[in-house]
């Protein structure tokens, strides 16, 4: 199956500013990002848009915060996919996602 998005970002609306920064960084690193404010149009059917976004995304990234644990949407989205994240990938990692995960766990803020 070909995916439209590399990453679906699940978050509480109270974390929107922080998650927007993550979305922009992922997009700048070449990933195709499903971020609600980029994909859901005013008046759009939110549950349908989220379901389609989840189905079209290779990976679900949960922004876990105190707000997310109280968010019905984040809870619903988290129950849709199971995700395994591997940190500390090898220097020869070939995908942008692996480079980004490594960059976020290293002292440098730049992807390698």
Secondary structure, DSSP 8 states (H G I E B T S, - for coil): ---SEEEEEE--GGGHHHHHHHHHHHHHTT--EE-HHHH--TT--HHHHHHHHHHTEEEEEE--SHHHHT-HHHHHHHTT-------S--TT--SHHHHHHHHHHSS-SS--
